[in-house]
Amino acid sequence: MSAKKLLDEVVDYFKSEQWLRMMKTLQIKDEKVNHIHIYIDTKINPWCIEQVLKLYFAKIGHPIHRKIELFTSGQVSGSGTIHGVEPKGLPHFDMIFRYSDDKAIKPTDNREHNVEYWGEKYMEEFHAKYPFKTTLTEQDKKEMEAYFESSAWKDYCRLNESPEVVHIHANVETSVHPKIIREYALKAMAKQGWEIEYSVPVAFGMRGQMHGKVVFAGLKPEKMFDIAWGFNPVVTLIPSTKYWLTTESPTYDARTMNEIPNLLKRNYYHILSLAEMEEIASRF
């Protein structure tokens, strides 16, 4: 493929039906949108896509104001995630990518929903499926506090503070409503010296089913990190006893950038020069 055709295809993607639908989702007004996923196939190096995204949103007046994380996906085999993309004044989103030598960038093939989002309405309905406790007894409160003093929580904090770890889930079992977990977590995080910009409930797919989590947008440490929960009616809040996305530990799933080079070695991902990226941005 010629360099001109490659650049043309990148520019065309940002005018495509999928991307315009993505932009429409980012600007939904009738409810708060907590999180968005967009799925693409690409032959462009993901670090270059990250830079193009920064140029695109800066040009339309919504500069990306948080650090973006890049790691392999724990949900889609052979894929990676450009994670925590947050244009100023808009919801944050993740771009999940797979390799394809067909076009520079295109919507992921064979996927029913290649743009999906979780807003307040969806999360209210999702939480309503579970008979959560919304009022805690004194014993419940002690058990909530016990989790945030546990070795599992301390492991989570240690890993989240490591510069090697770009994203992490604490995995828990609970009968308590996520909004209460969020309250206790924010207190524990403040005690840890962390600064949180905001926190929202989200759902995510794993092994064909939707699961819940609470997402925390950290300023210190500057990364997105989560508490993923599984409903268990006989416990208040405990570290997970079942594995989730990885097999390292049932109590957490941690992602580093160490896996990305191996993913990128499997195929040839084209690296755009600075001049090429600036040319692309000039055509937005």
KOLMARLO-349155 format. One record per residue (C-alpha): residue number from 1; residue in three letters; y, x, z. Coordinates in pm, 1 decimal. Each point is the difference from the previous one (the first is absolute). Layout:
! KOLMARLO-349155
<lodren num="NUM" residu="ALA" y="Y" x="X" z="Z"/>
...
//
This chain:
! KOLMARLO-349155
<lodren num="1" residu="MET" y="0.0" x="0.0" z="0.0"/>
<lodren num="2" residu="SER" y="344.2" x="134.4" z="-89.2"/>
<lodren num="3" residu="ALA" y="255.6" x="63.2" z="274.0"/>
<lodren num="4" residu="LYS" y="228.6" x="-263.6" z="-152.4"/>
<lodren num="5" residu="LYS" y="-273.4" x="-265.8" z="-0.3"/>
<lodren num="6" residu="LEU" y="-87.2" x="83.3" z="362.3"/>
<lodren num="7" residu="LEU" y="361.8" x="-42.1" z="112.5"/>
<lodren num="8" residu="ASP" y="36.2" x="-317.8" z="-205.1"/>
<lodren num="9" residu="GLU" y="-303.6" x="-148.2" z="174.7"/>
<lodren num="10" residu="VAL" y="137.2" x="84.5" z="344.5"/>
<lodren num="11" residu="VAL" y="332.6" x="-166.8" z="-85.1"/>
<lodren num="12" residu="ASP" y="-181.3" x="-299.9" z="-151.4"/>
<lodren num="13" residu="TYR" y="-205.8" x="-42.7" z="316.9"/>
<lodren num="14" residu="PHE" y="314.6" x="-54.3" z="206.7"/>
<lodren num="15" residu="LYS" y="88.0" x="-284.2" z="-237.7"/>
<lodren num="16" residu="SER" y="-352.0" x="-147.0" z="2.7"/>
<lodren num="17" residu="GLU" y="-108.1" x="-342.1" z="126.3"/>
<lodren num="18" residu="GLN" y="-178.4" x="153.8" z="299.9"/>
<lodren num="19" residu="TRP" y="299.1" x="205.8" z="110.2"/>
<lodren num="20" residu="LEU" y="244.0" x="-288.7" z="-48.0"/>
<lodren num="21" residu="ARG" y="-233.5" x="-217.5" z="209.8"/>
<lodren num="22" residu="MET" y="-1.2" x="275.0" z="261.1"/>
<lodren num="23" residu="MET" y="380.0" x="5.3" z="5.5"/>
<lodren num="24" residu="LYS" y="8.9" x="-378.4" z="31.6"/>
<lodren num="25" residu="THR" y="-237.4" x="24.6" z="298.0"/>
<lodren num="26" residu="LEU" y="221.3" x="261.2" z="165.7"/>
<lodren num="27" residu="GLN" y="289.2" x="-246.8" z="-17.5"/>
<lodren num="28" residu="ILE" y="-170.1" x="-318.2" z="126.0"/>
<lodren num="29" residu="LYS" y="259.2" x="-191.6" z="202.8"/>
<lodren num="30" residu="ASP" y="-182.7" x="-300.7" z="146.6"/>
<lodren num="31" residu="GLU" y="-204.9" x="205.3" z="248.1"/>
<lodren num="32" residu="LYS" y="-13.6" x="348.4" z="144.9"/>
<lodren num="33" residu="VAL" y="-235.7" x="221.5" z="-199.5"/>
<lodren num="34" residu="ASN" y="-175.2" x="249.6" z="227.2"/>
<lodren num="35" residu="HIS" y="-189.0" x="213.2" z="-250.2"/>
<lodren num="36" residu="ILE" y="-96.0" x="26.0" z="-368.4"/>
<lodren num="37" residu="HIS" y="-275.1" x="173.4" z="-197.7"/>
<lodren num="38" residu="ILE" y="25.6" x="80.4" z="-370.5"/>
<lodren num="39" residu="TYR" y="-301.8" x="138.8" z="-187.8"/>
<lodren num="40" residu="ILE" y="34.3" x="231.8" z="-300.1"/>
<lodren num="41" residu="ASP" y="-207.3" x="219.5" z="-229.8"/>
<lodren num="42" residu="THR" y="175.8" x="320.9" z="-101.4"/>
<lodren num="43" residu="LYS" y="-25.6" x="347.3" z="-145.5"/>
<lodren num="44" residu="ILE" y="326.1" x="112.0" z="168.7"/>
<lodren num="45" residu="ASN" y="-23.4" x="222.7" z="307.2"/>
<lodren num="46" residu="PRO" y="74.3" x="-218.6" z="306.6"/>
<lodren num="47" residu="TRP" y="259.5" x="243.5" z="132.5"/>
<lodren num="48" residu="CYS" y="190.2" x="-53.1" z="-325.4"/>
<lodren num="49" residu="ILE" y="-34.4" x="-377.6" z="32.8"/>
<lodren num="50" residu="GLU" y="147.0" x="31.0" z="349.6"/>
<lodren num="51" residu="GLN" y="303.2" x="181.8" z="-140.4"/>
<lodren num="52" residu="VAL" y="41.2" x="-255.4" z="-280.0"/>
<lodren num="53" residu="LEU" y="-10.5" x="-281.6" z="256.1"/>
<lodren num="54" residu="LYS" y="276.3" x="172.9" z="196.8"/>
<lodren num="55" residu="LEU" y="213.0" x="32.4" z="-314.5"/>
<lodren num="56" residu="TYR" y="-66.2" x="-362.0" z="-100.4"/>
<lodren num="57" residu="PHE" y="96.5" x="-157.4" z="331.7"/>
<lodren num="58" residu="ALA" y="302.0" x="227.7" z="44.5"/>
<lodren num="59" residu="LYS" y="125.7" x="-110.5" z="-340.1"/>
<lodren num="60" residu="ILE" y="-26.1" x="-371.4" z="84.1"/>
<lodren num="61" residu="GLY" y="178.7" x="43.6" z="333.7"/>
<lodren num="62" residu="HIS" y="-297.9" x="2.4" z="237.9"/>
<lodren num="63" residu="PRO" y="-66.5" x="368.7" z="72.6"/>
<lodren num="64" residu="ILE" y="-329.0" x="77.4" z="171.1"/>
<lodren num="65" residu="HIS" y="96.4" x="94.4" z="354.7"/>
<lodren num="66" residu="ARG" y="-333.0" x="84.6" z="163.2"/>
<lodren num="67" residu="LYS" y="-247.5" x="279.9" z="-61.2"/>
<lodren num="68" residu="ILE" y="-279.5" x="-98.5" z="-239.2"/>
<lodren num="69" residu="GLU" y="-360.2" x="92.4" z="83.3"/>
<lodren num="70" residu="LEU" y="-270.5" x="85.1" z="-251.2"/>
<lodren num="71" residu="PHE" y="-371.9" x="-15.5" z="74.5"/>
<lodren num="72" residu="THR" y="-333.4" x="-112.4" z="-137.2"/>
<lodren num="73" residu="SER" y="-81.9" x="-367.1" z="41.3"/>
<lodren num="74" residu="GLY" y="-258.3" x="-106.6" z="253.7"/>
<lodren num="75" residu="GLN" y="-40.7" x="-334.3" z="-173.6"/>
<lodren num="76" residu="VAL" y="-37.1" x="69.8" z="-373.0"/>
<lodren num="77" residu="SER" y="-240.4" x="276.1" z="-106.2"/>
<lodren num="78" residu="GLY" y="154.3" x="278.4" z="-208.8"/>
<lodren num="79" residu="SER" y="353.8" x="-114.5" z="64.6"/>
<lodren num="80" residu="GLY" y="306.0" x="116.7" z="189.5"/>
<lodren num="81" residu="THR" y="298.0" x="-162.0" z="166.3"/>
<lodren num="82" residu="ILE" y="372.1" x="67.7" z="-32.1"/>
<lodren num="83" residu="HIS" y="65.4" x="-143.2" z="342.6"/>
<lodren num="84" residu="GLY" y="297.5" x="-135.9" z="189.3"/>
<lodren num="85" residu="VAL" y="245.9" x="-28.7" z="-288.9"/>
<lodren num="86" residu="GLU" y="302.2" x="-169.8" z="154.2"/>
<lodren num="87" residu="PRO" y="310.0" x="-64.7" z="-210.6"/>
<lodren num="88" residu="LYS" y="300.1" x="-59.4" z="224.2"/>
<lodren num="89" residu="GLY" y="41.6" x="-369.4" z="76.1"/>
<lodren num="90" residu="LEU" y="-340.3" x="-95.0" z="-147.8"/>
<lodren num="91" residu="PRO" y="-355.6" x="-23.9" z="138.2"/>
<lodren num="92" residu="HIS" y="-221.8" x="306.4" z="-2.4"/>
<lodren num="93" residu="PHE" y="-288.2" x="22.2" z="-244.2"/>
<lodren num="94" residu="ASP" y="-300.6" x="212.3" z="-92.1"/>
<lodren num="95" residu="MET" y="-91.9" x="97.0" z="-355.4"/>
<lodren num="96" residu="ILE" y="-377.1" x="43.0" z="-33.9"/>
<lodren num="97" residu="PHE" y="-90.1" x="209.4" z="-303.4"/>
<lodren num="98" residu="ARG" y="-311.5" x="90.7" z="-198.7"/>
<lodren num="99" residu="TYR" y="-31.7" x="241.9" z="-287.5"/>
<lodren num="100" residu="SER" y="4.8" x="-129.8" z="-355.3"/>
<lodren num="101" residu="ASP" y="54.1" x="194.1" z="-321.6"/>
<lodren num="102" residu="ASP" y="84.0" x="-321.2" z="-186.5"/>
<lodren num="103" residu="LYS" y="373.4" x="-16.5" z="76.3"/>
<lodren num="104" residu="ALA" y="253.1" x="188.0" z="208.8"/>
<lodren num="105" residu="ILE" y="18.2" x="-290.8" z="248.0"/>
<lodren num="106" residu="LYS" y="-144.1" x="-349.4" z="-26.8"/>
<lodren num="107" residu="PRO" y="-122.4" x="-278.2" z="230.5"/>
<lodren num="108" residu="THR" y="-345.9" x="69.4" z="143.7"/>
<lodren num="109" residu="ASP" y="-271.0" x="-143.8" z="-223.2"/>
<lodren num="110" residu="ASN" y="-245.1" x="-263.8" z="122.0"/>
<lodren num="111" residu="ARG" y="194.9" x="-98.6" z="309.5"/>
<lodren num="112" residu="GLU" y="89.0" x="-364.9" z="56.2"/>
<lodren num="113" residu="HIS" y="312.8" x="69.2" z="204.0"/>
<lodren num="114" residu="ASN" y="173.9" x="324.0" z="-95.5"/>
<lodren num="115" residu="VAL" y="306.0" x="-88.3" z="209.6"/>
<lodren num="116" residu="GLU" y="-66.7" x="-154.3" z="340.6"/>
<lodren num="117" residu="TYR" y="215.5" x="-52.9" z="304.9"/>
<lodren num="118" residu="TRP" y="-18.4" x="-113.1" z="359.6"/>
<lodren num="119" residu="GLY" y="291.0" x="-203.4" z="130.9"/>
<lodren num="120" residu="GLU" y="67.5" x="-186.6" z="322.3"/>
<lodren num="121" residu="LYS" y="-157.8" x="-322.3" z="-131.6"/>
<lodren num="122" residu="TYR" y="-321.9" x="173.3" z="-98.4"/>
<lodren num="123" residu="MET" y="-23.0" x="183.7" z="332.2"/>
<lodren num="124" residu="GLU" y="59.1" x="-316.3" z="203.6"/>
<lodren num="125" residu="GLU" y="-285.7" x="-169.7" z="-185.7"/>
<lodren num="126" residu="PHE" y="-219.7" x="309.3" z="30.6"/>
<lodren num="127" residu="HIS" y="53.3" x="27.6" z="376.3"/>
<lodren num="128" residu="ALA" y="-61.0" x="-375.1" z="40.6"/>
<lodren num="129" residu="LYS" y="-362.0" x="53.0" z="-107.2"/>
<lodren num="130" residu="TYR" y="-71.4" x="169.1" z="333.8"/>
<lodren num="131" residu="PRO" y="14.3" x="-155.5" z="350.1"/>
<lodren num="132" residu="PHE" y="216.1" x="280.0" z="139.7"/>
<lodren num="133" residu="LYS" y="117.1" x="14.0" z="359.3"/>
<lodren num="134" residu="THR" y="375.5" x="-43.6" z="11.6"/>
<lodren num="135" residu="THR" y="28.1" x="-7.1" z="380.7"/>
<lodren num="136" residu="LEU" y="-145.8" x="284.5" z="202.2"/>
<lodren num="137" residu="THR" y="-147.5" x="-3.7" z="348.6"/>
<lodren num="138" residu="GLU" y="68.6" x="287.8" z="237.7"/>
<lodren num="139" residu="GLN" y="-344.9" x="136.2" z="-85.1"/>
<lodren num="140" residu="ASP" y="77.1" x="-24.4" z="-372.3"/>
<lodren num="141" residu="LYS" y="318.6" x="197.9" z="56.2"/>
<lodren num="142" residu="LYS" y="-191.3" x="273.3" z="182.0"/>
<lodren num="143" residu="GLU" y="-248.7" x="20.7" z="-285.0"/>
<lodren num="144" residu="MET" y="281.4" x="17.9" z="-256.9"/>
<lodren num="145" residu="GLU" y="158.8" x="285.4" z="193.2"/>
<lodren num="146" residu="ALA" y="-337.8" x="170.9" z="34.6"/>
<lodren num="147" residu="TYR" y="-36.1" x="25.1" z="-377.8"/>
<lodren num="148" residu="PHE" y="338.5" x="170.6" z="-30.5"/>
<lodren num="149" residu="GLU" y="-113.0" x="254.1" z="260.9"/>
<lodren num="150" residu="SER" y="-340.9" x="53.0" z="-159.8"/>
<lodren num="151" residu="SER" y="-133.0" x="315.2" z="-166.2"/>
<lodren num="152" residu="ALA" y="-12.6" x="-193.0" z="-329.8"/>
<lodren num="153" residu="TRP" y="374.2" x="-68.7" z="18.9"/>
<lodren num="154" residu="LYS" y="71.9" x="359.5" z="97.0"/>
<lodren num="155" residu="ASP" y="-202.7" x="120.4" z="-301.2"/>
<lodren num="156" residu="TYR" y="201.1" x="-232.6" z="-222.8"/>
<lodren num="157" residu="CYS" y="329.9" x="132.8" z="136.4"/>
<lodren num="158" residu="ARG" y="-110.0" x="362.3" z="-35.4"/>
<lodren num="159" residu="LEU" y="-105.5" x="-50.0" z="-361.3"/>
<lodren num="160" residu="ASN" y="308.0" x="-202.3" z="-91.9"/>
<lodren num="161" residu="GLU" y="223.5" x="277.6" z="128.8"/>
<lodren num="162" residu="SER" y="-185.1" x="259.2" z="-209.9"/>
<lodren num="163" residu="PRO" y="183.4" x="99.6" z="-320.0"/>
<lodren num="164" residu="GLU" y="-342.9" x="12.8" z="-167.6"/>
<lodren num="165" residu="VAL" y="-46.4" x="-377.0" z="40.1"/>
<lodren num="166" residu="VAL" y="209.8" x="-210.1" z="-236.8"/>
<lodren num="167" residu="HIS" y="-137.1" x="-341.2" z="95.9"/>
<lodren num="168" residu="ILE" y="-221.7" x="-135.3" z="277.0"/>
<lodren num="169" residu="HIS" y="-145.7" x="-326.2" z="129.0"/>
<lodren num="170" residu="ALA" y="-101.5" x="-58.2" z="359.7"/>
<lodren num="171" residu="ASN" y="-300.0" x="-235.3" z="-18.6"/>
<lodren num="172" residu="VAL" y="-39.8" x="-254.2" z="278.3"/>
<lodren num="173" residu="GLU" y="-195.1" x="-309.5" z="97.9"/>
<lodren num="174" residu="THR" y="200.4" x="-274.8" z="164.8"/>
<lodren num="175" residu="SER" y="36.7" x="-364.9" z="93.9"/>
<lodren num="176" residu="VAL" y="377.1" x="37.2" z="48.9"/>
<lodren num="177" residu="HIS" y="259.0" x="-109.5" z="-253.9"/>
<lodren num="178" residu="PRO" y="134.1" x="292.0" z="-208.3"/>
<lodren num="179" residu="LYS" y="358.5" x="-75.7" z="104.9"/>
<lodren num="180" residu="ILE" y="-99.0" x="84.0" z="358.9"/>
<lodren num="181" residu="ILE" y="-185.2" x="314.0" z="-110.1"/>
<lodren num="182" residu="ARG" y="320.4" x="97.8" z="-178.9"/>
<lodren num="183" residu="GLU" y="204.2" x="-41.7" z="318.8"/>
<lodren num="184" residu="TYR" y="-234.1" x="218.6" z="204.6"/>
<lodren num="185" residu="ALA" y="-26.3" x="255.4" z="-281.3"/>
<lodren num="186" residu="LEU" y="377.4" x="35.3" z="-29.7"/>
<lodren num="187" residu="LYS" y="22.6" x="72.0" z="374.3"/>
<lodren num="188" residu="ALA" y="-278.6" x="258.5" z="-25.0"/>
<lodren num="189" residu="MET" y="162.5" x="160.8" z="-303.4"/>
<lodren num="190" residu="ALA" y="337.2" x="19.3" z="176.9"/>
<lodren num="191" residu="LYS" y="-177.2" x="167.4" z="292.5"/>
<lodren num="192" residu="GLN" y="-143.2" x="248.3" z="-250.9"/>
<lodren num="193" residu="GLY" y="353.1" x="78.2" z="-116.6"/>
<lodren num="194" residu="TRP" y="-41.5" x="-168.1" z="-337.9"/>
<lodren num="195" residu="GLU" y="286.2" x="-185.7" z="-167.2"/>
<lodren num="196" residu="ILE" y="-94.1" x="-310.7" z="-199.2"/>
<lodren num="197" residu="GLU" y="229.4" x="-145.0" z="-264.5"/>
<lodren num="198" residu="TYR" y="-191.5" x="-328.1" z="-32.6"/>
<lodren num="199" residu="SER" y="-347.1" x="-146.8" z="32.1"/>
<lodren num="200" residu="VAL" y="-166.2" x="-281.7" z="-196.7"/>
<lodren num="201" residu="PRO" y="-340.2" x="-174.6" z="-20.5"/>
<lodren num="202" residu="VAL" y="-191.4" x="56.0" z="-324.2"/>
<lodren num="203" residu="ALA" y="-345.6" x="-69.2" z="-142.9"/>
<lodren num="204" residu="PHE" y="-208.1" x="232.7" z="-215.9"/>
<lodren num="205" residu="GLY" y="-323.0" x="-20.2" z="-193.4"/>
<lodren num="206" residu="MET" y="-311.5" x="185.7" z="108.9"/>
<lodren num="207" residu="ARG" y="-349.0" x="-52.7" z="-142.1"/>
<lodren num="208" residu="GLY" y="100.2" x="-326.9" z="-163.7"/>
<lodren num="209" residu="GLN" y="159.7" x="-157.9" z="308.5"/>
<lodren num="210" residu="MET" y="351.5" x="-14.3" z="139.3"/>
<lodren num="211" residu="HIS" y="68.8" x="170.8" z="331.5"/>
<lodren num="212" residu="GLY" y="310.4" x="4.9" z="215.4"/>
<lodren num="213" residu="LYS" y="219.1" x="281.2" z="122.2"/>
<lodren num="214" residu="VAL" y="341.2" x="68.3" z="147.8"/>
<lodren num="215" residu="VAL" y="209.2" x="250.5" z="-197.4"/>
<lodren num="216" residu="PHE" y="250.7" x="227.7" z="173.1"/>
<lodren num="217" residu="ALA" y="275.1" x="173.0" z="-197.8"/>
<lodren num="218" residu="GLY" y="70.0" x="312.9" z="198.9"/>
<lodren num="219" residu="LEU" y="320.0" x="201.1" z="2.3"/>
<lodren num="220" residu="LYS" y="-162.1" x="248.5" z="239.4"/>
<lodren num="221" residu="PRO" y="-254.5" x="85.5" z="-126.5"/>
<lodren num="222" residu="GLU" y="130.8" x="-96.8" z="-345.3"/>
<lodren num="223" residu="LYS" y="-301.3" x="-173.7" z="-148.8"/>
<lodren num="224" residu="MET" y="-164.9" x="-341.8" z="-16.2"/>
<lodren num="225" residu="PHE" y="-285.8" x="-54.3" z="247.1"/>
<lodren num="226" residu="ASP" y="-206.3" x="-303.0" z="90.6"/>
<lodren num="227" residu="ILE" y="-216.9" x="-173.1" z="256.5"/>
<lodren num="228" residu="ALA" y="-282.9" x="-179.5" z="-181.4"/>
<lodren num="229" residu="TRP" y="-169.1" x="-275.7" z="196.2"/>
<lodren num="230" residu="GLY" y="-330.0" x="-182.8" z="-15.0"/>
<lodren num="231" residu="PHE" y="-35.5" x="-326.5" z="190.9"/>
<lodren num="232" residu="ASN" y="-244.0" x="12.8" z="290.5"/>
<lodren num="233" residu="PRO" y="15.3" x="-301.9" z="233.8"/>
<lodren num="234" residu="VAL" y="-169.8" x="174.6" z="295.8"/>
<lodren num="235" residu="VAL" y="241.5" x="291.8" z="41.1"/>
<lodren num="236" residu="THR" y="373.2" x="28.9" z="65.8"/>
<lodren num="237" residu="LEU" y="75.6" x="325.0" z="-185.4"/>
<lodren num="238" residu="ILE" y="-243.8" x="287.3" z="-47.4"/>
<lodren num="239" residu="PRO" y="-50.3" x="288.5" z="-245.1"/>
<lodren num="240" residu="SER" y="-208.8" x="-112.6" z="-295.4"/>
<lodren num="241" residu="THR" y="-374.6" x="43.3" z="30.0"/>
<lodren num="242" residu="LYS" y="-44.7" x="-36.2" z="-378.8"/>
<lodren num="243" residu="TYR" y="104.3" x="232.7" z="-280.9"/>
<lodren num="244" residu="TRP" y="277.7" x="-119.6" z="-230.4"/>
<lodren num="245" residu="LEU" y="123.0" x="201.3" z="-299.5"/>
<lodren num="246" residu="THR" y="-154.4" x="339.0" z="82.0"/>
<lodren num="247" residu="THR" y="-295.2" x="131.9" z="197.9"/>
<lodren num="248" residu="GLU" y="188.7" x="259.2" z="204.3"/>
<lodren num="249" residu="SER" y="49.2" x="-232.1" z="297.2"/>
<lodren num="250" residu="PRO" y="-18.1" x="-376.6" z="58.0"/>
<lodren num="251" residu="THR" y="319.5" x="16.1" z="206.3"/>
<lodren num="252" residu="TYR" y="229.6" x="130.8" z="-273.4"/>
<lodren num="253" residu="ASP" y="31.1" x="69.3" z="-373.4"/>
<lodren num="254" residu="ALA" y="219.1" x="298.5" z="-84.3"/>
<lodren num="255" residu="ARG" y="120.6" x="115.0" z="-340.4"/>
<lodren num="256" residu="THR" y="125.8" x="347.6" z="-88.2"/>
<lodren num="257" residu="MET" y="128.5" x="148.3" z="-324.7"/>
<lodren num="258" residu="ASN" y="-299.8" x="235.5" z="-5.1"/>
<lodren num="259" residu="GLU" y="-207.2" x="-238.0" z="-213.2"/>
<lodren num="260" residu="ILE" y="266.5" x="-43.3" z="-270.9"/>
<lodren num="261" residu="PRO" y="-57.6" x="333.3" z="-182.0"/>
<lodren num="262" residu="ASN" y="-368.9" x="-81.7" z="-40.0"/>
<lodren num="263" residu="LEU" y="86.8" x="-344.9" z="-138.1"/>
<lodren num="264" residu="LEU" y="246.5" x="146.5" z="-249.7"/>
<lodren num="265" residu="LYS" y="-247.6" x="268.7" z="-114.0"/>
<lodren num="266" residu="ARG" y="-237.9" x="-264.5" z="-132.4"/>
<lodren num="267" residu="ASN" y="229.7" x="-84.0" z="-292.0"/>
<lodren num="268" residu="TYR" y="306.8" x="138.2" z="-174.1"/>
<lodren num="269" residu="TYR" y="311.6" x="-156.4" z="152.6"/>
<lodren num="270" residu="HIS" y="307.0" x="83.5" z="-207.9"/>
<lodren num="271" residu="ILE" y="283.1" x="170.0" z="189.1"/>
<lodren num="272" residu="LEU" y="347.0" x="-107.7" z="-109.1"/>
<lodren num="273" residu="SER" y="277.2" x="257.1" z="-3.9"/>
<lodren num="274" residu="LEU" y="325.4" x="-68.1" z="183.1"/>
<lodren num="275" residu="ALA" y="172.6" x="-39.2" z="-336.5"/>
<lodren num="276" residu="GLU" y="-262.2" x="-255.0" z="-110.6"/>
<lodren num="277" residu="MET" y="40.5" x="-200.1" z="320.8"/>
<lodren num="278" residu="GLU" y="376.5" x="0.2" z="-39.2"/>
<lodren num="279" residu="GLU" y="-35.4" x="-119.1" z="-358.8"/>
<lodren num="280" residu="ILE" y="-225.0" x="-283.9" z="117.7"/>
<lodren num="281" residu="ALA" y="257.6" x="-96.3" z="265.5"/>
<lodren num="282" residu="SER" y="279.1" x="2.1" z="-258.8"/>
<lodren num="283" residu="ARG" y="-186.2" x="-272.7" z="-189.8"/>
<lodren num="284" residu="PHE" y="-44.2" x="-241.4" z="290.8"/>
//
